Amino acid sequence: MGELAKLLNIGPEIEKQLMSVGISSPEELAAAGSKEAWLKIRAIDDSACINRLYSLEGAIRGVKKAGLPQEVKEDLKAFYLRHK
């Protein structure tokens, strides 16, 4: 398990995907942001869903995805719908 899998919401599979798209540290994830990281993952895994996007945002914020503020979820959902 690497540094990414130590973050909330990031398990071994998401860590593997992040690393395969060039994001290998929590700092790189934060710099990319959840949306950009999700787009990169989506490019290699078309099954990446909105929950993956929520998980990435939660990992960056240090909260469980269910604990994201409603306005953040709405913004992410709108982004997801534009890019799915």
VEXDREN-2710 file (C-alpha; in Angstrom, 1 decimal):
% VEXDREN-2710
k/r/px/py/pz
1/MET/0.0/0.0/0.0
2/GLY/1.3/3.4/-1.0
3/GLU/0.7/6.9/0.3
4/LEU/-2.5/7.4/-1.7
5/ALA/-4.2/4.3/-0.2
6/LYS/-3.7/5.9/3.2
7/LEU/-6.1/8.6/2.2
8/LEU/-9.8/8.3/3.1
9/ASN/-11.9/6.8/0.2
10/ILE/-8.8/5.5/-1.6
11/GLY/-8.4/1.8/-1.8
12/PRO/-5.9/-0.3/-3.6
13/GLU/-7.8/-0.2/-7.0
14/ILE/-8.2/3.6/-7.0
15/GLU/-4.6/4.0/-5.9
16/LYS/-3.5/1.7/-8.8
17/GLN/-5.5/3.8/-11.3
18/LEU/-4.2/7.1/-10.0
19/MET/-0.6/5.8/-10.3
20/SER/-1.2/4.6/-13.8
21/VAL/-2.3/8.1/-14.8
22/GLY/0.7/9.7/-13.3
23/ILE/-0.7/10.7/-9.8
24/SER/1.5/9.0/-7.2
25/SER/1.2/11.1/-4.1
26/PRO/-1.4/13.0/-2.0
27/GLU/0.2/16.2/-3.1
28/GLU/-0.1/15.4/-6.8
29/LEU/-3.7/14.4/-6.3
30/ALA/-4.5/17.7/-4.5
31/ALA/-2.6/19.6/-7.3
32/ALA/-4.6/17.9/-10.0
33/GLY/-7.9/18.2/-8.2
34/SER/-10.7/15.6/-8.2
35/LYS/-12.1/16.6/-11.5
36/GLU/-8.9/16.3/-13.5
37/ALA/-7.9/13.1/-11.7
38/TRP/-11.3/11.6/-12.4
39/LEU/-11.0/12.6/-16.1
40/LYS/-7.6/10.9/-16.3
41/ILE/-9.0/7.7/-14.7
42/ARG/-12.1/7.9/-16.9
43/ALA/-9.8/7.8/-19.9
44/ILE/-8.5/4.4/-18.9
45/ASP/-11.6/3.1/-17.2
46/ASP/-14.9/4.0/-18.7
47/SER/-16.7/2.5/-15.8
48/ALA/-15.4/5.2/-13.4
49/CYS/-18.7/6.6/-11.9
50/ILE/-19.7/9.6/-9.9
51/ASN/-18.9/7.7/-6.7
52/ARG/-15.2/7.6/-7.8
53/LEU/-15.4/11.4/-8.3
54/TYR/-16.9/11.9/-4.9
55/SER/-14.2/9.6/-3.4
56/LEU/-11.4/11.6/-5.0
57/GLU/-12.8/14.9/-3.7
58/GLY/-13.3/13.4/-0.3
59/ALA/-9.7/12.1/-0.3
60/ILE/-8.4/15.6/-1.1
61/ARG/-10.5/17.2/1.6
62/GLY/-9.8/14.5/4.2
63/VAL/-13.5/13.5/4.6
64/LYS/-15.5/10.5/3.7
65/LYS/-17.4/10.9/0.5
66/ALA/-20.7/10.9/2.3
67/GLY/-19.5/13.9/4.3
68/LEU/-19.0/16.2/1.4
69/PRO/-21.0/19.4/1.5
70/GLN/-24.2/19.2/-0.6
71/GLU/-23.1/22.1/-2.8
72/VAL/-19.8/20.3/-3.6
73/LYS/-21.8/17.2/-4.5
74/GLU/-24.0/19.2/-6.7
75/ASP/-21.1/20.8/-8.5
76/LEU/-19.4/17.4/-8.9
77/LYS/-22.6/15.9/-10.2
78/ALA/-23.0/18.6/-12.8
79/PHE/-19.4/18.0/-13.9
80/TYR/-20.0/14.3/-14.1
81/LEU/-23.1/14.7/-16.2
82/ARG/-21.2/16.9/-18.6
83/HIS/-18.4/14.4/-19.0
84/LYS/-19.9/10.9/-18.7
END
